[in-house]
C-alpha cells in the first residue's frame, strides 16, 4: 500500500521535461579566446587602414588649403594635380571597401559564424 498523499486533481502533474533552453551566454562568448581573436583580426585590419585613409584625406584637404599652386599644375590638357588627387580619393574609397569586404568574407565571417553556431548550439 502506498503512503504518498493523493494528487490534487486541480494541480498539473510535475514535468520531467527540462523545458526550452535558456538564452545564450553572451558574456561568456565575449570573454572567450575565439571572440578575442575575432576582435584582434578585425582591429588589426580596420584601425591601420582607417588611420591611413584619414591621413590621406586630410593631406588632400591640407594641400587644397595651403598648396594651391601645386594642385593647379596641369598634368595633361585641362587635368591638373587637384583633379587627379580628387579622383584618387574616390578610387581609394572603393578599393578599401572592396578590400575590407574580401577580408571580412575570408577572415572575419568564418570566425564569427563559428562563435554564432557554438552559441546557438548551446542554446
C-alpha positions as CSV (number, residue, x, y, z in Angstrom):
1,X,0.0,0.0,0.0
2,X,1.3,3.5,-0.9
3,X,1.9,6.1,1.7
4,X,2.0,9.0,-0.7
5,X,-0.8,11.5,-0.4
6,X,-3.3,11.5,-3.2
7,X,-2.5,14.0,-6.0
8,X,-4.6,17.2,-6.0
9,X,-6.8,17.0,-9.1
10,X,-6.6,20.7,-9.6
11,X,-2.8,20.8,-10.0
12,X,-0.9,19.6,-13.0
13,X,1.5,16.7,-12.7
14,X,5.2,17.7,-12.3
15,X,7.0,17.5,-15.6
16,X,10.3,15.8,-16.2
17,X,10.8,17.8,-19.4
18,X,13.7,20.3,-18.9
19,X,11.8,22.9,-21.0
20,X,13.2,25.2,-23.6
21,X,16.9,26.0,-23.4
22,X,17.9,29.3,-21.8
23,X,19.3,32.3,-23.7
24,X,22.9,32.1,-25.0
25,X,25.5,33.2,-22.6
26,X,26.8,36.2,-24.4
27,X,29.1,37.3,-21.6
28,X,30.9,34.0,-21.7
29,X,31.2,34.2,-25.5
30,X,32.5,37.7,-25.3
31,X,35.2,36.7,-22.9
32,X,36.2,33.6,-24.9
33,X,39.5,33.3,-26.7
34,X,37.7,32.9,-30.0
35,X,36.0,36.2,-29.7
36,X,39.2,37.9,-28.6
37,X,40.8,36.5,-31.8
38,X,37.9,37.8,-33.9
39,X,38.3,41.3,-32.4
40,X,42.1,41.3,-32.9
41,X,41.7,40.2,-36.5
42,X,39.2,43.0,-37.2
43,X,41.1,45.7,-35.3
44,X,44.5,44.8,-36.9
45,X,42.9,45.4,-40.3
46,X,40.4,48.1,-39.8
47,X,42.3,50.5,-37.5
48,X,45.5,50.9,-39.5
49,X,43.5,51.2,-42.7
50,X,41.2,53.8,-41.2
51,X,44.1,55.9,-39.9
52,X,45.9,55.7,-43.3
53,X,42.8,56.8,-45.2
54,X,42.0,59.7,-42.8
55,X,45.6,60.9,-43.1
56,X,45.4,60.6,-46.9
57,X,42.1,62.6,-46.9
58,X,43.4,65.2,-44.5
59,X,46.5,65.5,-46.6
60,X,44.3,66.3,-49.7
61,X,42.4,68.9,-47.7
62,X,45.5,70.5,-46.4
63,X,47.0,70.6,-49.9
64,X,43.9,72.3,-51.2
65,X,44.2,74.9,-48.4
66,X,47.9,75.6,-48.5
67,X,49.3,74.3,-51.8
68,X,47.0,75.7,-54.4
69,X,49.9,76.4,-56.7
70,X,51.0,72.7,-56.7
71,X,47.4,71.5,-57.1
72,X,46.9,73.9,-60.1
73,X,49.8,72.3,-62.1
74,X,48.4,71.0,-65.4
75,X,49.2,67.3,-65.9
76,X,47.7,67.0,-69.3
77,X,45.1,69.0,-71.1
78,X,42.7,70.6,-68.6
79,X,43.5,67.9,-66.0
80,X,45.5,69.2,-63.0
81,X,47.0,67.6,-59.9
82,X,44.0,68.5,-57.8
83,X,41.6,66.7,-60.1
84,X,43.8,63.6,-60.1
85,X,44.1,63.5,-56.4
86,X,40.3,64.1,-56.0
87,X,39.6,61.1,-58.3
88,X,42.2,59.1,-56.4
89,X,40.1,59.8,-53.2
90,X,37.1,58.0,-54.8
91,X,39.3,55.2,-56.2
92,X,40.9,54.5,-52.8
93,X,37.5,54.6,-51.1
94,X,36.1,51.9,-53.4
95,X,39.3,49.9,-53.1
96,X,39.2,50.0,-49.3
97,X,35.6,48.9,-49.3
98,X,36.4,46.0,-51.7
99,X,39.4,45.0,-49.6
100,X,37.5,45.1,-46.4
101,X,34.7,43.1,-47.8
102,X,37.2,40.5,-49.0
103,X,38.9,40.5,-45.7
104,X,35.6,40.1,-43.8
105,X,34.5,37.3,-46.0
106,X,37.7,35.3,-45.7
107,X,38.9,36.0,-42.2
108,X,36.1,37.5,-40.1
109,X,32.9,35.8,-41.2
110,X,34.2,32.2,-40.6
111,X,35.3,33.1,-37.1
112,X,32.0,34.9,-36.4
113,X,30.0,32.0,-37.8
114,X,31.8,29.5,-35.6
115,X,31.1,31.6,-32.5
116,X,27.5,32.0,-33.6
117,X,26.9,28.3,-34.2
118,X,28.5,27.5,-30.9
119,X,26.2,29.9,-29.1
120,X,23.1,28.6,-30.9
121,X,24.2,25.0,-30.4
122,X,24.5,25.6,-26.7
123,X,21.1,27.4,-26.6
